[in-house]
């Protein structure tokens, strides 16, 4: 396994571990964390890595002349402070707003919410076959999808 140390604009160091099959991006010393695993053939296509917080990060890749943004997120769980949840959604919004129109986006995240069954009023962003009742965290997911 090869290790590559990069410095962020903030001056913080991130460890990028590259082996023959994956690129694992992680940060130590935090309770939470997000990461992205890439197939080896795409590691050299990475143009930019943005680590917004221990809950949100993004990668920009160019694949066959297509700009692809991969956003990874880990929302605070039920029981966490509302302020922490709002900070997560604000950070995610900032990342999405920073992506130029015309570039592709893939979001992989654990949103830690129940959107519930039924989709009345939300047909544009979700199907009707959810599980349980919608909770506050699920409403935040639906609100994000509408933006």
Kinemage of the C-alpha trace (Angstrom):
@kinemage 1
@onewidth
@group {chain A} dominant
@subgroup {mainchain}
@vectorlist {calphas} color= white
{ca unk a 1} P 0.000 0.000 0.000
{ca unk a 2} L 1.298 3.436 -0.922
{ca unk a 3} L 0.581 6.478 1.231
{ca unk a 4} L 0.305 10.005 -0.114
{ca unk a 5} L -0.016 12.977 2.218
{ca unk a 6} L -1.809 16.057 0.880
{ca unk a 7} L -2.367 19.393 2.598
{ca unk a 8} L -5.741 21.107 2.490
{ca unk a 9} L -6.201 24.865 2.076
{ca unk a 10} L -6.910 24.981 5.798
{ca unk a 11} L -3.445 23.563 6.445
{ca unk a 12} L -4.783 20.263 7.764
{ca unk a 13} L -3.237 17.060 6.495
{ca unk a 14} L -5.229 14.211 4.991
{ca unk a 15} L -3.954 10.719 4.353
{ca unk a 16} L -4.731 9.188 0.984
{ca unk a 17} L -4.048 5.472 0.929
{ca unk a 18} L -3.790 3.944 -2.507
{ca unk a 19} L -3.457 0.247 -3.205
{ca unk a 20} L -3.981 -1.834 -6.314
{ca unk a 21} L -7.774 -1.943 -6.015
{ca unk a 22} L -9.034 1.112 -4.148
{ca unk a 23} L -8.367 4.657 -3.054
{ca unk a 24} L -9.502 5.161 0.522
{ca unk a 25} L -9.794 8.724 1.737
{ca unk a 26} L -10.070 9.235 5.477
{ca unk a 27} L -9.179 11.511 8.351
{ca unk a 28} L -8.122 10.432 11.815
{ca unk a 29} L -9.032 11.897 15.217
{ca unk a 30} L -12.770 12.351 14.690
{ca unk a 31} L -15.801 10.533 16.016
{ca unk a 32} L -17.546 10.712 12.652
{ca unk a 33} L -16.131 10.372 9.194
{ca unk a 34} L -16.840 10.079 5.516
{ca unk a 35} L -14.831 8.535 2.754
{ca unk a 36} L -14.835 7.519 -0.858
{ca unk a 37} L -13.547 4.262 -2.301
{ca unk a 38} L -12.446 4.365 -5.941
{ca unk a 39} L -11.574 1.612 -8.321
{ca unk a 40} L -7.856 1.813 -9.117
{ca unk a 41} L -8.427 2.836 -12.725
{ca unk a 42} L -10.174 6.045 -11.577
{ca unk a 43} L -7.631 7.192 -8.959
{ca unk a 44} L -5.636 9.133 -11.574
{ca unk a 45} L -8.832 10.856 -12.747
{ca unk a 46} L -9.245 12.702 -9.431
{ca unk a 47} L -8.847 16.436 -10.037
{ca unk a 48} L -9.918 17.787 -6.667
{ca unk a 49} L -10.739 16.632 -3.153
{ca unk a 50} L -12.731 18.889 -0.807
{ca unk a 51} L -13.116 17.871 2.795
{ca unk a 52} L -15.700 20.242 4.199
{ca unk a 53} L -15.990 18.597 7.616
{ca unk a 54} L -15.917 15.205 9.277
{ca unk a 55} L -19.402 14.688 7.786
{ca unk a 56} L -19.157 16.041 4.204
{ca unk a 57} L -16.588 15.697 1.434
{ca unk a 58} L -16.481 15.689 -2.351
{ca unk a 59} L -14.266 14.504 -5.174
{ca unk a 60} L -14.143 15.859 -8.695
{ca unk a 61} L -13.108 13.409 -11.397
{ca unk a 62} L -12.830 13.691 -15.148
{ca unk a 63} L -13.881 10.477 -16.857
{ca unk a 64} L -14.027 10.327 -20.653
{ca unk a 65} L -14.301 14.135 -20.861
{ca unk a 66} L -17.198 14.183 -18.369
{ca unk a 67} L -16.805 16.046 -15.072
{ca unk a 68} L -18.172 13.882 -12.266
{ca unk a 69} L -18.579 15.091 -8.697
{ca unk a 70} L -18.878 12.441 -6.000
{ca unk a 71} L -20.296 13.796 -2.743
{ca unk a 72} L -20.114 11.733 0.432
{ca unk a 73} L -22.096 12.583 3.557
{ca unk a 74} L -22.913 11.255 7.000
{ca unk a 75} L -25.820 13.070 8.650
{ca unk a 76} L -26.101 13.307 12.425
{ca unk a 77} L -28.227 10.575 13.973
{ca unk a 78} L -31.557 10.938 15.708
{ca unk a 79} L -30.773 12.315 19.153
{ca unk a 80} L -27.986 14.646 18.031
{ca unk a 81} L -28.408 18.382 18.568
{ca unk a 82} L -30.497 20.264 15.991
{ca unk a 83} L -27.609 22.705 15.489
{ca unk a 84} L -25.337 19.843 14.374
{ca unk a 85} L -28.007 18.599 11.946
{ca unk a 86} L -28.523 22.091 10.487
{ca unk a 87} L -24.740 22.510 10.097
{ca unk a 88} L -24.569 19.230 8.131
{ca unk a 89} L -27.336 20.300 5.728
{ca unk a 90} L -25.782 23.737 5.314
{ca unk a 91} L -22.406 22.172 4.454
{ca unk a 92} L -24.051 19.808 1.978
{ca unk a 93} L -25.937 22.718 0.373
{ca unk a 94} L -22.674 24.662 0.007
{ca unk a 95} L -21.010 21.726 -1.742
{ca unk a 96} L -23.951 21.303 -4.119
{ca unk a 97} L -24.045 25.031 -4.899
{ca unk a 98} L -20.303 25.002 -5.675
{ca unk a 99} L -20.720 22.419 -8.458
{ca unk a 100} L -20.989 24.125 -11.850
{ca unk a 101} L -24.147 23.591 -13.883
{ca unk a 102} L -23.572 20.886 -16.462
{ca unk a 103} L -21.321 18.731 -14.300
{ca unk a 104} L -22.642 15.380 -13.125
{ca unk a 105} L -23.210 14.662 -9.430
{ca unk a 106} L -23.481 11.434 -7.472
{ca unk a 107} L -24.359 11.615 -3.778
{ca unk a 108} L -23.604 8.705 -1.494
{ca unk a 109} L -24.730 9.372 2.052
{ca unk a 110} L -26.217 8.019 5.231
{ca unk a 111} L -28.912 10.628 5.817
{ca unk a 112} L -30.131 8.986 9.044
{ca unk a 113} L -33.777 9.788 8.470
{ca unk a 114} L -37.109 8.151 7.659
{ca unk a 115} L -38.925 9.800 4.746
{ca unk a 116} L -41.973 7.676 5.516
{ca unk a 117} L -44.469 6.036 3.217
{ca unk a 118} L -46.543 8.050 0.809
{ca unk a 119} L -45.343 10.985 -1.235
{ca unk a 120} L -48.236 13.430 -1.434
{ca unk a 121} L -46.726 16.794 -2.338
{ca unk a 122} L -43.289 15.266 -2.809
{ca unk a 123} L -43.849 13.222 -5.976
{ca unk a 124} L -41.013 15.033 -7.787
{ca unk a 125} L -38.378 13.860 -5.308
{ca unk a 126} L -39.482 10.496 -3.916
{ca unk a 127} L -41.547 7.413 -4.530
{ca unk a 128} L -44.502 6.387 -2.383
{ca unk a 129} L -43.134 3.165 -0.917
{ca unk a 130} L -41.130 4.372 2.073
{ca unk a 131} L -41.143 2.810 5.515
{ca unk a 132} L -42.679 4.101 8.766
{ca unk a 133} L -43.677 7.665 9.498
{ca unk a 134} L -41.586 10.615 8.367
{ca unk a 135} L -39.404 11.988 11.163
{ca unk a 136} L -37.631 15.368 11.427
{ca unk a 137} L -34.485 13.937 9.854
{ca unk a 138} L -36.529 12.451 6.985
{ca unk a 139} L -38.165 15.830 6.395
{ca unk a 140} L -34.679 17.337 6.130
{ca unk a 141} L -33.824 14.764 3.428
{ca unk a 142} L -36.999 15.622 1.481
{ca unk a 143} L -36.363 19.364 1.866
{ca unk a 144} L -32.829 18.871 0.492
{ca unk a 145} L -34.184 16.932 -2.483
{ca unk a 146} L -36.545 19.803 -3.298
{ca unk a 147} L -33.703 22.371 -3.394
